[in-house]
Amino acid sequence: MPISQLFSLEGKVVVITGATKGIGEGMASGLAEAGAEIILVHRPSTDPQRVIDKLLGLGAHKVHPLAYDSEDIAEVDQVLKKSLELSSTGTVDVLINNAGIAEKNAPENHTDEQWERVLKVNLESPFKLARSFGKYWLDNGKRGKIINTGSLWSFTGGIDYVSYTVSKGGIHSLTQALSNEWSSKGITVNSIIPGYIDTDMTQHIIQNPEKSQRILQRVPIGKFGVPDDFRGPAVFLASAASDYITGTFIAVDGGSLSY
């Protein structure tokens, strides 16, 4: 296969959650440039039109909005059903579990509600989406790819974000466990590990010179990442270029994990 085709997503349908801003928007931009048909899973309260227009302008074959509240676990199986209805090919090829939230609080003050909300959105929903899509691929003899979004805190303990840290540690283990189960059956499962990225979620750090300097001392590249840094890794893991890669991760972190 020519290298130009190896990274192409033409004819592929990708379902991605949490892509109306930040890292997810960066990933979706790369998918669009590679020619994918994208099903943009977004919160019901979010208007995805700006991103839809952007992705179509970048070259996406088609972009379909799909409203889903990741806190409403009872609706999780509807994501696959509706995705299949929206898909112009009648199938889906890639699932990207990117949606996530965080609740800041010291462990001793972390409420049950905070814990349950974060674990539901960041870990339970990704597992149940993966289960739904995985079963579909297995039952129909199809190949598939799952990409999960982890965190540096998948590997290290965070401060004041205990539920987020636990959820992202769980994503790392989930990625490996599902890969062990499914890779021999044609489904690869990998994760992308963001470092310190300039998004809405990190403005409290970036706008604080003291915190920023302290963090950048642990980033060998010496600067914060941006959402567009995820275009390439997302395309790589979604395309045929990564067919022999599973159960592992790509750290988009400026070298932080190796420091």
Residue pairs with C-beta under 8 A, 6 or more apart in sequence:
1 240
5 240
6 239
6 240
6 241
7 34
7 235
7 236
7 239
7 240
7 241
8 34
8 35
8 239
9 31
9 34
9 35
9 36
9 235
9 238
9 239
10 34
10 35
10 36
10 61
11 35
11 61
11 89
12 35
12 36
12 37
12 93
12 94
12 238
12 239
13 36
13 37
13 38
13 39
13 83
13 87
13 88
13 89
13 91
13 92
13 93
13 94
14 31
14 36
14 37
14 38
14 39
14 92
14 93
14 94
14 95
14 96
14 238
15 39
15 41
15 66
15 79
15 83
15 92
15 94
15 95
15 96
15 133
16 24
16 27
16 28
16 31
16 38
16 39
16 40
16 41
16 95
16 96
16 98
17 24
17 41
17 42
17 68
17 70
17 96
17 97
17 98
17 99
17 125
17 129
18 24
18 41
18 42
18 98
18 99
18 100
18 149
19 25
19 27
19 28
19 38
19 40
19 41
19 42
19 51
19 96
19 98
20 40
20 42
20 43
20 46
20 48
20 50
20 51
21 51
21 199
21 200
22 197
22 199
22 200
22 201
22 227
23 98
23 149
23 194
23 197
23 199
23 227
23 230
24 96
24 98
24 99
24 149
25 51
25 54
25 227
26 226
26 227
26 228
26 229
26 230
26 231
26 234
27 96
27 98
27 192
27 230
27 231
27 233
27 234
28 38
28 40
28 51
28 55
28 234
29 54
29 55
29 58
29 227
29 228
29 231
30 230
30 231
30 232
30 233
30 234
30 235
31 38
31 55
31 60
31 234
31 235
31 238
32 38
32 54
32 55
32 56
32 58
32 59
32 60
32 63
33 58
33 59
33 231
33 235
34 59
34 235
34 238
34 239
35 59
35 60
35 61
36 60
36 61
36 94
36 238
37 60
37 61
37 62
37 63
37 64
37 87
37 88
37 89
38 55
38 60
38 62
38 63
38 64
39 63
39 64
39 66
39 83
39 86
39 87
39 92
40 48
40 51
40 52
40 55
40 63
40 64
40 65
40 66
41 66
41 67
41 68
41 79
41 99
42 48
42 65
42 66
42 67
42 68
43 67
43 68
43 69
43 70
44 67
44 68
44 69
48 65
49 65
52 63
52 65
55 63
56 63
61 88
62 88
64 86
64 87
66 79
66 82
66 83
66 86
68 75
68 76
68 78
68 79
69 75
70 99
70 120
70 121
70 125
71 117
71 120
71 121
71 125
73 120
73 124
73 125
73 128
76 125
76 128
76 129
76 132
77 128
77 132
79 129
79 132
80 92
80 129
80 132
80 133
80 136
83 92
84 90
84 91
84 92
84 136
91 140
91 142
92 133
92 136
92 144
93 143
93 144
93 145
93 238
94 144
94 145
94 146
94 147
94 238
95 129
95 130
95 133
95 144
95 145
95 146
95 147
96 146
96 147
96 148
96 149
96 234
96 238
97 125
97 126
97 129
97 130
97 146
97 147
97 148
97 149
97 171
98 149
99 121
99 125
100 121
100 122
100 149
100 164
100 167
100 168
101 117
101 118
101 121
101 122
101 164
102 118
102 161
102 163
102 164
102 201
103 110
103 114
103 115
103 117
103 118
103 161
103 163
103 164
104 160
104 161
105 111
105 114
105 160
105 162
106 160
107 162
110 162
110 163
114 163
115 162
115 163
117 163
118 163
118 164
118 167
119 163
119 166
119 167
119 170
121 167
122 164
122 167
122 168
122 170
122 171
123 166
123 167
123 170
123 171
123 174
126 148
126 171
126 174
127 174
130 146
130 148
130 174
130 178
130 189
133 144
133 146
134 144
134 146
134 178
134 182
134 187
136 142
137 143
137 144
137 186
137 187
138 182
138 185
138 187
142 186
143 186
143 187
144 186
144 187
144 188
145 187
145 188
145 189
145 190
145 237
145 238
145 242
146 175
146 178
146 187
146 188
146 189
146 190
147 189
147 190
147 191
147 192
147 234
147 237
147 238
148 171
148 174
148 175
148 189
148 190
148 191
148 192
149 171
149 191
149 192
149 194
150 168
150 171
150 172
150 175
150 191
150 192
150 193
150 194
150 249
151 164
151 165
151 168
151 171
151 193
151 194
152 193
152 194
152 195
152 196
152 251
152 253
152 256
152 257
153 161
153 164
153 165
153 168
153 169
154 168
154 169
154 171
154 172
154 191
154 193
154 249
155 169
155 172
155 193
155 257
157 165
158 164
158 165
171 191
172 191
172 249
175 189
175 190
175 191
175 247
175 249
176 247
178 187
178 189
179 188
179 189
179 190
179 246
179 247
180 247
182 188
182 189
183 189
183 246
183 247
188 242
188 243
188 245
188 246
189 246
189 247
190 237
190 242
190 245
190 246
190 247
190 248
190 249
190 250
191 248
191 249
191 250
192 230
192 233
192 234
192 237
192 249
192 250
192 252
193 249
193 250
193 251
193 252
193 253
193 257
194 225
194 230
194 252
194 253
195 219
195 225
195 251
195 252
195 253
195 254
195 256
195 257
196 202
196 205
196 215
196 216
196 219
196 224
196 225
196 253
196 254
196 256
197 224
197 225
197 226
197 227
197 229
197 252
198 206
198 224
198 225
198 226
198 227
199 227
202 224
204 211
205 211
205 212
205 215
206 212
206 224
212 224
216 222
216 223
216 224
218 256
218 259
219 253
219 254
219 255
219 256
219 259
220 254
220 255
220 256
220 258
220 259
221 254
221 255
222 254
223 254
224 254
225 252
225 253
225 254
229 252
230 252
233 250
233 252
236 242
236 250
237 245
237 250
251 257
